[in-house]
Amino acid sequence: MSVDWDDPVTGGTIRQVDRSSCFMRRPAVDGLQSGVATEFRLLGESWGFAADEVDRPVRLWHGRHDSNVPLASVQRFSQQVSEGELRTVDGDHLSTLVDCRADVLAHHE
């Protein structure tokens, strides 16, 4: 199974192959299904503003080994916002989120 959605940054289409379907059927993670569906739906909807309209600093952390989110999309987004800062780290999708949390929170105003 795969999910297609519009990339709000590039205007193209992103296809995500559902590699999680094997564990999403397990009772222990049944509650995650609605969260995943919500995330995919939100990614495909209009944000109600263009990236170049953002008038606040935007800091992005991205794992160089992230197979879920292409680095090129994150680079384009960081260039489109007026004060975009992209930090790439040696991690994947989840490890970047976990490993960079202190740095992310330190920059939160």
C-alpha positions as CSV (number, residue, x, y, z in Angstrom):
1,M,0.0,0.0,0.0
2,S,1.2,3.6,-0.7
3,V,0.0,7.0,0.1
4,D,0.3,10.0,-2.3
5,W,0.1,13.6,-1.2
6,D,1.1,17.0,-2.6
7,D,4.4,18.5,-1.4
8,P,3.5,22.0,-0.2
9,V,7.1,23.1,-0.8
10,T,7.7,21.9,-4.4
11,G,4.1,21.5,-5.6
12,G,5.0,18.0,-6.7
13,T,3.6,14.7,-5.5
14,I,5.2,12.6,-2.8
15,R,4.6,8.8,-2.7
16,Q,5.2,7.1,0.6
17,V,5.2,3.3,0.6
18,D,3.5,2.1,3.7
19,R,6.2,0.0,5.3
20,S,4.4,0.3,8.6
21,S,1.3,-1.7,7.7
22,C,2.9,-4.8,9.1
23,F,3.0,-3.4,12.6
24,M,0.0,-1.1,12.5
25,R,-2.3,-4.1,12.7
26,R,-0.9,-5.1,16.1
27,P,-3.2,-4.3,19.0
28,A,-0.4,-2.6,20.9
29,V,-0.2,0.2,18.3
30,D,-3.8,0.4,17.1
31,G,-4.1,3.9,18.5
32,L,-1.3,5.2,16.3
33,Q,-3.3,4.6,13.1
34,S,-5.4,7.8,13.5
35,G,-2.2,9.8,14.2
36,V,-0.5,8.5,11.1
37,A,-3.6,9.2,9.0
38,T,-3.8,12.7,10.4
39,E,-0.2,13.4,9.7
40,F,-0.5,12.3,6.0
41,R,-3.7,14.3,5.6
42,L,-2.1,17.5,7.0
43,L,0.9,17.1,4.8
44,G,-1.4,17.1,1.7
45,E,-3.5,20.1,2.7
46,S,-2.8,23.7,2.1
47,W,-1.1,25.4,5.0
48,G,-3.0,28.6,4.3
49,F,0.2,30.6,3.7
50,A,3.2,30.5,1.4
51,A,6.6,29.6,2.9
52,D,8.0,33.1,1.8
53,E,5.3,34.7,4.0
54,V,6.7,33.3,7.2
55,D,8.2,36.3,9.0
56,R,9.9,34.5,11.9
57,P,13.1,32.5,12.1
58,V,12.7,28.9,11.2
59,R,15.2,26.3,12.3
60,L,15.2,22.9,10.8
61,W,17.0,19.8,11.9
62,H,17.3,17.0,9.4
63,G,19.0,13.6,9.5
64,R,21.3,12.8,6.6
65,H,20.1,9.2,6.7
66,D,16.3,10.1,6.8
67,S,14.5,7.9,4.3
68,N,11.1,9.4,5.1
69,V,11.7,13.1,4.2
70,P,14.0,13.9,1.3
71,L,16.8,16.3,2.2
72,A,16.1,18.3,-1.1
73,S,12.6,19.2,0.1
74,V,13.9,20.5,3.4
75,Q,16.6,22.5,1.7
76,R,14.1,24.1,-0.6
77,F,11.8,25.0,2.3
78,S,14.7,26.5,4.3
79,Q,15.6,28.6,1.3
80,Q,12.0,29.8,0.8
81,V,11.4,31.1,4.3
82,S,13.0,34.5,5.0
83,E,15.1,33.4,8.0
84,G,15.6,29.7,7.4
85,E,18.4,27.8,9.0
86,L,18.9,24.1,8.2
87,R,21.1,21.9,10.4
88,T,21.8,18.4,9.1
89,V,22.9,15.8,11.5
90,D,24.2,12.2,11.3
91,G,20.9,10.5,12.0
92,D,17.7,9.1,10.5
93,H,14.1,10.3,10.9
94,L,13.4,9.3,14.5
95,S,17.0,9.5,15.9
96,T,17.2,13.1,14.7
97,L,14.0,13.9,16.5
98,V,15.2,12.2,19.7
99,D,18.9,13.2,19.6
100,C,18.3,16.9,18.8
101,R,15.5,17.6,21.2
102,A,17.7,19.5,23.7
103,D,19.1,21.7,20.9
104,V,15.6,22.3,19.5
105,L,14.2,23.3,23.0
106,A,17.3,25.5,23.7
107,H,16.4,27.6,20.6
108,H,12.7,27.9,21.5
109,E,11.8,31.4,22.6
